[in-house]
Amino acid sequence: MPESGYRKRLVVLRFSALGDIAMTVPAIYSVAAKYPDVDIYVATRPFFGRMFVNTPSNVKVMPFDLKGDYKGVRGIFRIARELAKLHPDYVADLHDLVRTRLIAGYLRLRGARVVTVDKMRGSRREVFAGGKTQRQYIDRYFDVFSKLGLDAPESFRSLYQDSGPCNPPMELSHPAVGIAPFARYSTKTYPPEKMRRVARLLAECGINVYLFGGRGSESETLDSWQEDGGDGRGKIVSVAGRFPLEDELALMGRLDVMVSMDSANQHLAGLAGTRVVSVWGSTTPACGFLGFGQDSSNAIVLNLPCQPCTTAGSKSCPLGHMDCLNKISEETIVNKVKELCR
């Protein structure tokens, strides 16, 4: 029999990638709100754990450095042993890869009830054929908790819903539109010279543009896009690589609109409660990766017969033309942004 005052414990496993982990947040926070008597431990990498801002009191992030002390097979079982010390009642494997399967299996042998996310690998061919739309990943994460007996309504609205207005590291001039032009794969990246023109066209309309990206080459490229405003023009400012993840989220929370590829930034902006104009190439919303709280009508996708050709992106276009992105006009993106800024 559990001792008096015993609180049940749930371990959540997801170690990559940034956008995928962002999609777990609405489900985790919603479950935490519905079950305040359940302690939730989120096992992930240190950097990714930083997006869990304003966490409910019963949520704790447990960071594991997979390139350091927890590297390789030994590291996997070291993680498993540390999590076993929590004596979890439930394990939600939201990743379903070798590492999490081994950890979940170890915890199952010690009495935990385990449920794994359904990646619907078997139905991907139907998506590629232009047929069935896959269930959104955020909903699949809710499914996992429901199967564990932790069914919860989607009560999450944003990372700042219970903490008041977010406090960004700099003031934004409005109307303020963010542009995050990069993605991991070229087949998900709108041509940079075309996106630069999008920024300039928005600035010509008096909209202030803030550019988001990573450190290194991305920040160097975006620094070269910067332009001063004035005389009715908006300014173009790069914030790429200037702030930690927590501050970038706060900045996104103050934007009027974010323009993003099918990349982590659409999910981060969604967590911050900002509307996103998402631009799709080799992937489409049918793959299940539309950002949290986003309206599919704000997704710019041509729906060509060859789309989608991958669920997560690829290094090159199978047909060699990238029409899915090249044929999206700059004006299409600008007009959608202007519509949302009214």
C-alpha positions as CSV (number, residue, x, y, z in Angstrom):
1,M,0.0,0.0,0.0
2,P,1.3,3.5,-0.8
3,E,2.2,5.5,2.3
4,S,0.0,8.4,3.3
5,G,0.5,11.5,1.2
6,Y,2.1,9.5,-1.6
7,R,2.1,11.4,-4.9
8,K,2.2,9.6,-8.2
9,R,5.1,10.3,-10.5
10,L,5.1,10.5,-14.3
11,V,8.4,10.5,-16.3
12,V,8.2,12.0,-19.8
13,L,10.9,11.1,-22.3
14,R,11.8,13.3,-25.3
15,F,15.4,14.2,-26.1
16,S,15.1,15.9,-29.6
17,A,14.5,17.9,-31.6
18,L,13.7,21.5,-30.6
19,G,10.4,21.7,-32.5
20,D,9.3,18.3,-31.5
21,I,9.9,19.0,-27.8
22,A,8.1,22.3,-28.2
23,M,5.0,20.4,-29.3
24,T,5.1,18.4,-26.0
25,V,4.7,21.5,-23.9
26,P,0.9,22.0,-24.4
27,A,0.2,18.4,-23.4
28,I,2.5,18.4,-20.4
29,Y,1.3,21.7,-19.0
30,S,-2.4,20.7,-19.6
31,V,-1.9,17.3,-17.8
32,A,-0.1,19.1,-14.9
33,A,-3.0,21.5,-14.5
34,K,-5.6,18.7,-14.5
35,Y,-3.6,16.5,-12.1
36,P,-1.8,18.7,-9.6
37,D,-1.3,15.7,-7.3
38,V,1.0,14.0,-10.0
39,D,4.6,15.0,-10.1
40,I,5.9,15.2,-13.7
41,Y,9.6,14.8,-14.6
42,V,10.6,15.8,-18.1
43,A,13.8,14.1,-19.2
44,T,15.4,16.0,-22.1
45,R,18.7,17.7,-23.1
46,P,19.8,20.8,-21.2
47,F,19.3,23.3,-24.0
48,F,15.8,22.0,-24.8
49,G,14.8,22.1,-21.2
50,R,15.2,25.9,-21.2
51,M,12.0,26.3,-23.2
52,F,10.0,25.0,-20.3
53,V,9.4,28.5,-18.8
54,N,6.7,29.3,-16.2
55,T,6.3,25.6,-15.5
56,P,3.4,24.4,-13.3
57,S,4.6,23.7,-9.8
58,N,4.4,19.9,-10.3
59,V,6.6,19.9,-13.4
60,K,10.4,19.5,-13.1
61,V,12.8,19.4,-16.0
62,M,15.6,16.8,-15.7
63,P,18.4,17.7,-18.1
64,F,20.8,15.0,-19.4
65,D,23.8,15.9,-21.5
66,L,23.9,13.2,-24.1
67,K,27.3,14.4,-25.4
68,G,28.8,14.4,-21.9
69,D,28.2,12.2,-18.9
70,Y,25.2,10.5,-20.5
71,K,26.8,9.6,-23.9
72,G,26.4,6.2,-25.5
73,V,25.0,3.0,-24.2
74,R,26.4,3.4,-20.8
75,G,24.8,6.9,-20.6
76,I,21.5,5.4,-21.6
77,F,21.5,3.1,-18.7
78,R,22.8,5.7,-16.4
79,I,19.8,7.9,-17.3
80,A,17.5,4.9,-16.7
81,R,19.0,4.2,-13.3
82,E,18.7,7.9,-12.2
83,L,15.0,8.0,-13.3
84,A,14.4,4.7,-11.6
85,K,15.3,6.4,-8.3
86,L,12.1,8.4,-8.7
87,H,10.0,5.2,-8.6
88,P,7.8,6.4,-11.4
89,D,4.2,5.1,-11.7
90,Y,3.9,6.2,-15.4
91,V,6.3,6.7,-18.3
92,A,5.3,8.6,-21.4
93,D,7.8,7.8,-24.2
94,L,7.1,10.7,-26.6
95,H,10.1,9.9,-28.8
96,D,10.1,6.2,-29.7
97,L,13.7,5.6,-30.6
98,V,16.2,3.2,-29.3
99,R,17.4,5.4,-26.4
100,T,13.9,6.0,-25.0
101,R,12.8,2.4,-25.7
102,L,15.6,1.1,-23.6
103,I,15.0,3.6,-20.8
104,A,11.2,2.9,-20.8
105,G,11.8,-0.8,-20.8
106,Y,14.1,-0.5,-17.8
107,L,11.5,1.4,-15.9
108,R,8.7,-1.0,-17.0
109,L,10.7,-3.8,-15.4
110,R,10.6,-1.8,-12.2
111,G,6.8,-1.5,-12.2
112,A,6.1,1.6,-14.2
113,R,3.3,1.7,-16.7
114,V,4.7,2.7,-20.1
115,V,2.9,4.2,-23.2
116,T,4.8,5.2,-26.4
117,V,3.7,7.8,-28.9
118,D,2.4,6.5,-32.2
119,K,4.5,8.0,-35.0
120,M,2.1,6.5,-37.6
121,R,5.0,5.3,-39.7
122,G,2.8,2.8,-41.5
123,S,0.5,5.5,-42.9
124,R,3.1,7.9,-44.3
125,R,2.8,6.4,-47.8
126,E,-0.8,7.6,-47.8
127,V,0.3,11.1,-47.0
128,F,2.9,11.1,-49.8
129,A,0.2,10.0,-52.2
130,G,-1.8,13.1,-51.4
131,G,-4.4,11.3,-49.4
132,K,-4.9,11.0,-45.7
133,T,-3.8,13.7,-43.3
134,Q,-1.8,12.4,-40.3
135,R,-3.0,13.2,-36.8
136,Q,-1.2,16.3,-35.5
137,Y,1.7,15.4,-33.2
138,I,0.4,17.6,-30.4
139,D,-2.7,15.5,-30.4
140,R,-0.7,12.3,-30.4
141,Y,1.1,13.4,-27.2
142,F,-2.3,14.0,-25.6
143,D,-3.2,10.4,-26.7
144,V,-0.2,9.0,-24.8
145,F,-1.2,10.6,-21.5
146,S,-4.8,9.6,-22.1
147,K,-3.8,5.9,-22.5
148,L,-1.9,6.2,-19.2
149,G,-5.1,7.2,-17.5
150,L,-4.2,10.9,-17.4
151,D,-6.8,12.2,-19.8
152,A,-6.8,16.1,-19.8
153,P,-8.4,18.8,-21.8
154,E,-6.2,21.2,-23.7
155,S,-6.0,24.0,-21.2
156,F,-2.6,25.4,-22.3
157,R,-2.8,28.7,-24.1
158,S,0.7,30.1,-23.9
159,L,3.8,30.0,-21.8
160,Y,2.7,33.3,-20.3
161,Q,-0.9,32.6,-19.6
162,D,-0.6,32.5,-15.8
163,S,2.4,34.8,-15.3
164,G,1.2,38.1,-16.9
165,P,2.9,39.7,-19.9
166,C,6.3,38.4,-20.9
167,N,9.3,40.6,-20.4
168,P,11.4,40.7,-23.6
169,P,15.0,41.7,-23.5
170,M,14.4,44.7,-25.8
171,E,11.5,46.9,-26.8
172,L,9.7,46.2,-30.1
173,S,8.2,48.8,-32.4
174,H,4.8,47.9,-33.7
175,P,3.5,46.6,-35.9
176,A,6.1,44.0,-35.3
177,V,6.6,40.9,-37.5
178,G,9.2,38.2,-36.9
179,I,10.8,36.3,-39.7
180,A,12.7,33.1,-39.1
181,P,13.9,32.2,-42.6
182,F,16.0,29.1,-41.9
183,A,15.2,25.4,-41.4
184,R,17.4,22.4,-40.9
185,Y,16.9,21.2,-44.5
186,S,17.1,23.1,-47.7
187,T,13.9,21.5,-48.9
188,K,12.1,23.3,-46.1
189,T,13.8,26.7,-46.6
190,Y,12.3,29.4,-48.7
191,P,15.0,30.9,-51.0
192,P,16.9,33.5,-48.8
193,E,17.0,36.1,-51.5
194,K,13.2,35.9,-51.8
195,M,12.7,36.0,-48.1
196,R,14.9,39.1,-47.9
197,R,12.6,40.7,-50.4
198,V,9.6,39.8,-48.2
199,A,11.3,41.6,-45.3
200,R,11.8,44.7,-47.5
201,L,8.3,44.7,-48.8
202,L,6.9,44.6,-45.3
203,A,9.2,47.4,-44.2
204,E,7.9,49.5,-47.2
205,C,4.4,49.1,-45.7
206,G,5.6,50.5,-42.4
207,I,5.9,47.1,-40.7
208,N,8.9,46.6,-38.4
209,V,10.7,43.3,-39.1
210,Y,12.7,41.3,-36.6
211,L,14.9,38.5,-37.9
212,F,15.4,35.3,-35.9
213,G,18.1,32.7,-36.5
214,G,21.0,30.9,-34.9
215,R,24.5,32.0,-34.1
216,G,27.3,31.8,-36.7
217,S,26.5,31.9,-40.4
218,E,22.8,32.5,-39.9
219,S,23.3,35.5,-37.7
220,E,25.9,36.8,-40.1
221,T,23.5,36.5,-43.0
222,L,20.7,38.2,-41.1
223,D,22.9,41.0,-39.9
224,S,23.5,41.9,-43.6
225,W,19.7,42.2,-44.1
226,Q,19.3,45.0,-41.5
227,E,17.9,48.3,-42.6
228,D,17.0,51.5,-40.8
229,G,13.4,52.7,-40.9
230,G,12.1,56.2,-41.2
231,D,9.9,58.2,-43.6
232,G,7.1,55.7,-43.2
233,R,9.3,52.7,-43.6
234,G,9.6,50.0,-40.9
235,K,13.0,48.9,-39.8
236,I,14.6,45.5,-40.3
237,V,16.5,44.3,-37.2
238,S,18.3,41.1,-36.6
239,V,18.0,39.5,-33.2
240,A,19.7,36.3,-34.3
241,G,22.2,34.9,-31.8
242,R,21.8,37.8,-29.5
243,F,19.7,36.3,-26.7
244,P,19.2,33.0,-24.9
245,L,16.2,30.8,-25.7
246,E,14.1,32.1,-22.8
247,D,14.5,35.7,-24.0
248,E,13.8,34.8,-27.6
249,L,10.5,33.2,-26.5
250,A,9.6,36.4,-24.7
251,L,10.4,38.4,-27.8
252,M,8.2,36.1,-29.9
253,G,5.4,36.6,-27.4
254,R,5.4,40.4,-28.2
255,L,5.3,40.0,-32.0
256,D,2.1,40.6,-33.9
257,V,2.9,37.8,-36.4
258,M,5.8,35.4,-37.0
259,V,6.8,34.2,-40.4
260,S,8.5,30.8,-40.2
261,M,9.4,27.7,-42.2
262,D,8.3,24.3,-41.0
263,S,10.9,24.6,-38.3
264,A,11.3,25.0,-34.6
265,N,10.4,28.7,-34.7
266,Q,6.8,28.1,-35.7
267,H,6.4,25.9,-32.7
268,L,8.2,28.3,-30.3
269,A,6.1,31.3,-31.5
270,G,3.0,29.2,-31.0
271,L,4.0,28.4,-27.4
272,A,4.5,32.2,-26.9
273,G,0.9,32.7,-28.1
274,T,1.8,34.4,-31.4
275,R,0.1,33.8,-34.8
276,V,2.3,32.2,-37.4
277,V,2.4,32.4,-41.1
278,S,4.1,29.1,-41.9
279,V,5.7,28.5,-45.3
280,W,5.9,24.8,-46.5
281,G,8.0,23.0,-49.1
282,S,8.9,19.3,-49.0
283,T,6.7,18.9,-46.0
284,T,3.1,20.0,-45.5
285,P,0.7,20.4,-42.6
286,A,-0.7,17.0,-43.6
287,C,2.4,15.5,-42.0
288,G,1.2,16.5,-38.6
289,F,3.6,19.3,-37.7
290,L,1.4,22.4,-37.7
291,G,2.3,24.6,-34.8
292,F,0.3,24.8,-31.6
293,G,-2.8,27.0,-31.8
294,Q,-2.2,27.8,-35.4
295,D,-4.9,28.1,-38.1
296,S,-4.2,26.0,-41.2
297,S,-5.5,28.9,-43.3
298,N,-2.3,30.8,-42.4
299,A,-0.1,28.0,-43.8
300,I,1.2,28.9,-47.2
301,V,1.6,25.6,-49.2
302,L,1.0,25.1,-52.9
303,N,-0.1,21.4,-52.5
304,L,1.6,20.3,-55.6
305,P,1.2,16.7,-56.7
306,C,4.7,16.0,-55.5
307,Q,4.0,17.4,-52.0
308,P,4.8,16.2,-49.4
309,C,7.8,14.1,-50.4
310,T,9.1,13.7,-46.8
311,T,7.7,14.0,-43.3
312,A,10.6,15.8,-41.7
313,G,12.7,17.3,-44.5
314,S,15.5,16.0,-46.8
315,K,18.7,17.3,-48.2
316,S,17.6,17.6,-51.8
317,C,14.5,17.7,-53.9
318,P,13.8,14.2,-55.5
319,L,12.7,16.0,-58.7
320,G,15.5,18.6,-58.7
321,H,13.3,21.7,-59.1
322,M,12.0,22.7,-55.6
323,D,8.9,24.2,-57.2
324,C,7.1,23.8,-53.9
325,L,9.0,26.8,-52.6
326,N,10.4,28.5,-55.6
327,K,6.8,29.1,-57.0
328,I,5.6,30.8,-53.8
329,S,5.6,34.5,-54.6
330,E,6.9,37.0,-52.1
331,E,3.7,38.9,-52.4
332,T,1.7,35.9,-51.2
333,I,3.6,35.9,-47.9
334,V,3.4,39.7,-47.6
335,N,-0.3,39.8,-48.2
336,K,-1.0,37.1,-45.6
337,V,1.1,39.0,-43.0
338,K,-0.7,42.2,-43.8
339,E,-4.0,40.5,-43.4
340,L,-3.1,39.3,-39.9
341,C,-1.7,42.7,-38.9
342,R,-4.9,44.6,-39.6
